[in-house]
Amino acid sequence: MAQDTWMTDDLILSVVMGSRAYGLETESSDTDRRGVFVAPTAAFWRLDKPPTHRDGPLPEQFSWEVERFCRLALDANPTVLECLWSPIVEVITPTGRRLRELRTAFLSQRAQRAFAGYAEDQFRRIDQDAPRWKQAMHMVRLLLSGLHLVRHGEPLVQVGPHRARLLAIRRGELPWAEVDAWRAALHAELAATPSVLPAGPDRDRVEDFLVGVRKEHL
């Protein structure tokens, strides 16, 4: 599909996420898109504020308004942070490029807890007697991504050498006990690994970016 048949005028960044970005796609995989849009500044002066997010127009497409995106990134939301490192960028404007260049400003040691916490939430939702293997695969992938982040200062989006083993989980070829042992080992390693990340994010840089965006969209 041609880019200009689905992008909207306020979209500053759109990336592919999910299995296709992680290098875990199969023939039946959807294309998950995540993006950032900018609402007109004057819309915030009204009683009814602009939306903080929206679905579509394509299937499996979801976008955040830029301020909401920045707040989530400052809180170390794993999905949002990984968007800034997606290897598949479909739409990027000069403003979107500045946002991508700002990505390290969002990072802080709270990411260590956030990635572990999101993986733990997924673990609690898994029925160990009848696991949803795709969910189990992404739980382990999230821990791998978080561990890479605290060690190297960026999340692991493309899973690289872990691909074969992760896809074996998805196909249900590994016993649950082995999957759970890998999860537990990664969780412990993530908790114990000294972080290269700063204690807090650079909120001043993020705020300067956001104020500039609002001025540009008066």
Salt bridges, closest charged atoms under 4 A:
ASP10 OD1 - ARG54 NH2 2.79
GLU65 OE2 - ARG214 NH1 2.97
GLU67 OE2 - ARG71 NH2 3.43
GLU67 OE1 - ARG214 NH2 3.18
ASP75 OD1 - ARG110 NH1 3.59
GLU82 OE1 - ARG141 NH2 3.12
GLU90 OE1 - ARG33 NE 2.49
GLU120 OE1 - ARG183 NH1 3.88
GLU120 OE1 - HIS187 NE2 3.87
ASP121 OD1 - ARG124 NH2 2.31
GLU173 OE2 - ARG171 NE 2.75
GLU178 OE2 - ARG165 NH2 3.71
ASP180 OD1 - ARG183 NE 2.78
GLU189 OE2 - ARG151 NH2 2.31
GLU216 OE2 - ARG98 NH2 2.87
